[in-house]
Amino acid sequence: MSLETNMLTYQQRSRVDKTLRGCTIVATSIAIVPLVLIIAYVLFVGGSALNRDFFTQTYRPPVPAGIDPLTGLPIDGMEEGDLSQVQARGGVLHGIVGTLMVTITALLFSLPIGILAGIFLAEYPDTPFNTFIRFCCDVLSGAPSIVIGVVGFTLIVKPMGSYSGIAGAIALTFLMVPTIARTTEEILKLVPNAVREAAMAMGAPMWYSTLTVVLPAALTGIVTGALLAFARGAGETAPLLLTIQGNSNLSFDLLAPMAALPILTYKYIESPFPAENQLAWGTAFVLMILVLGINLLVRVTTARIKR
């Protein structure tokens, strides 16, 4: 092949490479733009609702703008027309506490189940039951959250006779277990076989070497999976609507109805008062920052694993 032919072939490959790189950049930009726009819009609309009371108080009924919230009397100097304006009061402290309590409880339920399932999938891949567990995890991962909510309402709320935080935690467990199980499986597969063989060469049985050698080697990756599951559980709305119902007061009782940030966002956005609609955007921003922060923490943890 002549030099001219080689140069022509190189130029053609170079043009194709630049074209595909440009297409990749455009596609990536298209994927990123909606995320940036959503974050910017929620911050722009809901940022004005963020203040000290927003994070330190619970729900309080709205009042006309010209009314003193403490005395219930018109404020001196306010025009009569101002009384028709409604201002929101209170904050979402009860929603923040409820979200953390329900999601952390669900994580405590999910961790042992998900980790043990992941260990079984990674360490015993040749058993027929392995395929069945993997199939169940895949189905649960793609199951609509509203279906999980209906199942939780039917199997937990109705027999208990009331909505409760524990019912919401159990419903979220169904959504969090597949994430932990599959993440644990993939991380355990990355542990070199030499580690397993060294432990077994010392006379340790397989179950003992898995728990004391293999599992600690993959601990950082398992924590990453737990954080991903927590982020998913914290952002779910449908299962909580059908299981914990919501509560306007600060509650630490998991056996009673509780508030949660997704539920508050849903209820505030349906309010006829524009001031409470503003609180919905502020609540959505707090929830989004919570989920985004957890995902960033996952990225940092994953980067350390690769090093």
Secondary structure as a PSIPRED ss2 file (coil, helix, strand):
# PSIPRED VFORMAT (PSIPRED V4.0)

   1 M C   1.000  0.000  0.000
   2 S C   1.000  0.000  0.000
   3 L H   0.000  1.000  0.000
   4 E H   0.000  1.000  0.000
   5 T H   0.000  1.000  0.000
   6 N H   0.000  1.000  0.000
   7 M H   0.000  1.000  0.000
   8 L H   0.000  1.000  0.000
   9 T H   0.000  1.000  0.000
  10 Y H   0.000  1.000  0.000
  11 Q H   0.000  1.000  0.000
  12 Q H   0.000  1.000  0.000
  13 R H   0.000  1.000  0.000
  14 S H   0.000  1.000  0.000
  15 R H   0.000  1.000  0.000
  16 V H   0.000  1.000  0.000
  17 D H   0.000  1.000  0.000
  18 K H   0.000  1.000  0.000
  19 T H   0.000  1.000  0.000
  20 L H   0.000  1.000  0.000
  21 R H   0.000  1.000  0.000
  22 G H   0.000  1.000  0.000
  23 C H   0.000  1.000  0.000
  24 T H   0.000  1.000  0.000
  25 I H   0.000  1.000  0.000
  26 V H   0.000  1.000  0.000
  27 A H   0.000  1.000  0.000
  28 T H   0.000  1.000  0.000
  29 S H   0.000  1.000  0.000
  30 I H   0.000  1.000  0.000
  31 A H   0.000  1.000  0.000
  32 I H   0.000  1.000  0.000
  33 V H   0.000  1.000  0.000
  34 P H   0.000  1.000  0.000
  35 L H   0.000  1.000  0.000
  36 V H   0.000  1.000  0.000
  37 L H   0.000  1.000  0.000
  38 I H   0.000  1.000  0.000
  39 I H   0.000  1.000  0.000
  40 A H   0.000  1.000  0.000
  41 Y H   0.000  1.000  0.000
  42 V H   0.000  1.000  0.000
  43 L H   0.000  1.000  0.000
  44 F H   0.000  1.000  0.000
  45 V H   0.000  1.000  0.000
  46 G H   0.000  1.000  0.000
  47 G H   0.000  1.000  0.000
  48 S H   0.000  1.000  0.000
  49 A H   0.000  1.000  0.000
  50 L C   1.000  0.000  0.000
  51 N C   1.000  0.000  0.000
  52 R H   0.000  1.000  0.000
  53 D H   0.000  1.000  0.000
  54 F H   0.000  1.000  0.000
  55 F H   0.000  1.000  0.000
  56 T H   0.000  1.000  0.000
  57 Q C   1.000  0.000  0.000
  58 T C   1.000  0.000  0.000
  59 Y E   0.000  0.000  1.000
  60 R E   0.000  0.000  1.000
  61 P E   0.000  0.000  1.000
  62 P E   0.000  0.000  1.000
  63 V E   0.000  0.000  1.000
  64 P E   0.000  0.000  1.000
  65 A C   1.000  0.000  0.000
  66 G C   1.000  0.000  0.000
  67 I E   0.000  0.000  1.000
  68 D C   1.000  0.000  0.000
  69 P C   1.000  0.000  0.000
  70 L C   1.000  0.000  0.000
  71 T C   1.000  0.000  0.000
  72 G C   1.000  0.000  0.000
  73 L C   1.000  0.000  0.000
  74 P E   0.000  0.000  1.000
  75 I C   1.000  0.000  0.000
  76 D C   1.000  0.000  0.000
  77 G C   1.000  0.000  0.000
  78 M C   1.000  0.000  0.000
  79 E C   1.000  0.000  0.000
  80 E H   0.000  1.000  0.000
  81 G H   0.000  1.000  0.000
  82 D H   0.000  1.000  0.000
  83 L H   0.000  1.000  0.000
  84 S H   0.000  1.000  0.000
  85 Q C   1.000  0.000  0.000
  86 V E   0.000  0.000  1.000
  87 Q E   0.000  0.000  1.000
  88 A E   0.000  0.000  1.000
  89 R E   0.000  0.000  1.000
  90 G E   0.000  0.000  1.000
  91 G C   1.000  0.000  0.000
  92 V C   1.000  0.000  0.000
  93 L H   0.000  1.000  0.000
  94 H H   0.000  1.000  0.000
  95 G H   0.000  1.000  0.000
  96 I H   0.000  1.000  0.000
  97 V H   0.000  1.000  0.000
  98 G H   0.000  1.000  0.000
  99 T H   0.000  1.000  0.000
 100 L H   0.000  1.000  0.000
 101 M H   0.000  1.000  0.000
 102 V H   0.000  1.000  0.000
 103 T H   0.000  1.000  0.000
 104 I H   0.000  1.000  0.000
 105 T H   0.000  1.000  0.000
 106 A H   0.000  1.000  0.000
 107 L H   0.000  1.000  0.000
 108 L H   0.000  1.000  0.000
 109 F H   0.000  1.000  0.000
 110 S H   0.000  1.000  0.000
 111 L H   0.000  1.000  0.000
 112 P H   0.000  1.000  0.000
 113 I H   0.000  1.000  0.000
 114 G H   0.000  1.000  0.000
 115 I H   0.000  1.000  0.000
 116 L H   0.000  1.000  0.000
 117 A H   0.000  1.000  0.000
 118 G H   0.000  1.000  0.000
 119 I H   0.000  1.000  0.000
 120 F H   0.000  1.000  0.000
 121 L H   0.000  1.000  0.000
 122 A H   0.000  1.000  0.000
 123 E H   0.000  1.000  0.000
 124 Y C   1.000  0.000  0.000
 125 P C   1.000  0.000  0.000
 126 D C   1.000  0.000  0.000
 127 T C   1.000  0.000  0.000
 128 P H   0.000  1.000  0.000
 129 F H   0.000  1.000  0.000
 130 N H   0.000  1.000  0.000
 131 T H   0.000  1.000  0.000
 132 F H   0.000  1.000  0.000
 133 I H   0.000  1.000  0.000
 134 R H   0.000  1.000  0.000
 135 F H   0.000  1.000  0.000
 136 C H   0.000  1.000  0.000
 137 C H   0.000  1.000  0.000
 138 D H   0.000  1.000  0.000
 139 V H   0.000  1.000  0.000
 140 L H   0.000  1.000  0.000
 141 S H   0.000  1.000  0.000
 142 G H   0.000  1.000  0.000
 143 A C   1.000  0.000  0.000
 144 P C   1.000  0.000  0.000
 145 S H   0.000  1.000  0.000
 146 I H   0.000  1.000  0.000
 147 V H   0.000  1.000  0.000
 148 I H   0.000  1.000  0.000
 149 G H   0.000  1.000  0.000
 150 V H   0.000  1.000  0.000
 151 V H   0.000  1.000  0.000
 152 G H   0.000  1.000  0.000
 153 F H   0.000  1.000  0.000
 154 T H   0.000  1.000  0.000
 155 L H   0.000  1.000  0.000
 156 I H   0.000  1.000  0.000
 157 V H   0.000  1.000  0.000
 158 K H   0.000  1.000  0.000
 159 P H   0.000  1.000  0.000
 160 M H   0.000  1.000  0.000
 161 G C   1.000  0.000  0.000
 162 S C   1.000  0.000  0.000
 163 Y C   1.000  0.000  0.000
 164 S C   1.000  0.000  0.000
 165 G H   0.000  1.000  0.000
 166 I H   0.000  1.000  0.000
 167 A H   0.000  1.000  0.000
 168 G H   0.000  1.000  0.000
 169 A H   0.000  1.000  0.000
 170 I H   0.000  1.000  0.000
 171 A H   0.000  1.000  0.000
 172 L H   0.000  1.000  0.000
 173 T H   0.000  1.000  0.000
 174 F H   0.000  1.000  0.000
 175 L H   0.000  1.000  0.000
 176 M H   0.000  1.000  0.000
 177 V H   0.000  1.000  0.000
 178 P H   0.000  1.000  0.000
 179 T H   0.000  1.000  0.000
 180 I H   0.000  1.000  0.000
 181 A H   0.000  1.000  0.000
 182 R H   0.000  1.000  0.000
 183 T H   0.000  1.000  0.000
 184 T H   0.000  1.000  0.000
 185 E H   0.000  1.000  0.000
 186 E H   0.000  1.000  0.000
 187 I H   0.000  1.000  0.000
 188 L H   0.000  1.000  0.000
 189 K H   0.000  1.000  0.000
 190 L H   0.000  1.000  0.000
 191 V C   1.000  0.000  0.000
 192 P C   1.000  0.000  0.000
 193 N H   0.000  1.000  0.000
 194 A H   0.000  1.000  0.000
 195 V H   0.000  1.000  0.000
 196 R H   0.000  1.000  0.000
 197 E H   0.000  1.000  0.000
 198 A H   0.000  1.000  0.000
 199 A H   0.000  1.000  0.000
 200 M H   0.000  1.000  0.000
 201 A H   0.000  1.000  0.000
 202 M C   1.000  0.000  0.000
 203 G C   1.000  0.000  0.000
 204 A C   1.000  0.000  0.000
 205 P C   1.000  0.000  0.000
 206 M H   0.000  1.000  0.000
 207 W H   0.000  1.000  0.000
 208 Y H   0.000  1.000  0.000
 209 S H   0.000  1.000  0.000
 210 T H   0.000  1.000  0.000
 211 L H   0.000  1.000  0.000
 212 T H   0.000  1.000  0.000
 213 V H   0.000  1.000  0.000
 214 V H   0.000  1.000  0.000
 215 L H   0.000  1.000  0.000
 216 P H   0.000  1.000  0.000
 217 A H   0.000  1.000  0.000
 218 A C   1.000  0.000  0.000
 219 L H   0.000  1.000  0.000
 220 T H   0.000  1.000  0.000
 221 G H   0.000  1.000  0.000
 222 I H   0.000  1.000  0.000
 223 V H   0.000  1.000  0.000
 224 T H   0.000  1.000  0.000
 225 G H   0.000  1.000  0.000
 226 A H   0.000  1.000  0.000
 227 L H   0.000  1.000  0.000
 228 L H   0.000  1.000  0.000
 229 A H   0.000  1.000  0.000
 230 F H   0.000  1.000  0.000
 231 A H   0.000  1.000  0.000
 232 R H   0.000  1.000  0.000
 233 G H   0.000  1.000  0.000
 234 A H   0.000  1.000  0.000
 235 G H   0.000  1.000  0.000
 236 E C   1.000  0.000  0.000
 237 T C   1.000  0.000  0.000
 238 A H   0.000  1.000  0.000
 239 P H   0.000  1.000  0.000
 240 L H   0.000  1.000  0.000
 241 L H   0.000  1.000  0.000
 242 L C   1.000  0.000  0.000
 243 T C   1.000  0.000  0.000
 244 I C   1.000  0.000  0.000
 245 Q E   0.000  0.000  1.000
 246 G C   1.000  0.000  0.000
 247 N C   1.000  0.000  0.000
 248 S C   1.000  0.000  0.000
 249 N C   1.000  0.000  0.000
 250 L C   1.000  0.000  0.000
 251 S C   1.000  0.000  0.000
 252 F C   1.000  0.000  0.000
 253 D C   1.000  0.000  0.000
 254 L C   1.000  0.000  0.000
 255 L C   1.000  0.000  0.000
 256 A C   1.000  0.000  0.000
 257 P C   1.000  0.000  0.000
 258 M E   0.000  0.000  1.000
 259 A C   1.000  0.000  0.000
 260 A C   1.000  0.000  0.000
 261 L H   0.000  1.000  0.000
 262 P H   0.000  1.000  0.000
 263 I H   0.000  1.000  0.000
 264 L H   0.000  1.000  0.000
 265 T H   0.000  1.000  0.000
 266 Y H   0.000  1.000  0.000
 267 K H   0.000  1.000  0.000
 268 Y H   0.000  1.000  0.000
 269 I H   0.000  1.000  0.000
 270 E C   1.000  0.000  0.000
 271 S C   1.000  0.000  0.000
 272 P C   1.000  0.000  0.000
 273 F C   1.000  0.000  0.000
 274 P H   0.000  1.000  0.000
 275 A H   0.000  1.000  0.000
 276 E H   0.000  1.000  0.000
 277 N H   0.000  1.000  0.000
 278 Q H   0.000  1.000  0.000
 279 L H   0.000  1.000  0.000
 280 A H   0.000  1.000  0.000
 281 W H   0.000  1.000  0.000
 282 G H   0.000  1.000  0.000
 283 T H   0.000  1.000  0.000
 284 A H   0.000  1.000  0.000
 285 F H   0.000  1.000  0.000
 286 V H   0.000  1.000  0.000
 287 L H   0.000  1.000  0.000
 288 M H   0.000  1.000  0.000
 289 I H   0.000  1.000  0.000
 290 L H   0.000  1.000  0.000
 291 V H   0.000  1.000  0.000
 292 L H   0.000  1.000  0.000
 293 G H   0.000  1.000  0.000
 294 I H   0.000  1.000  0.000
 295 N H   0.000  1.000  0.000
 296 L H   0.000  1.000  0.000
 297 L H   0.000  1.000  0.000
 298 V H   0.000  1.000  0.000
 299 R H   0.000  1.000  0.000
 300 V H   0.000  1.000  0.000
 301 T H   0.000  1.000  0.000
 302 T H   0.000  1.000  0.000
 303 A H   0.000  1.000  0.000
 304 R H   0.000  1.000  0.000
 305 I H   0.000  1.000  0.000
 306 K H   0.000  1.000  0.000
 307 R C   1.000  0.000  0.000
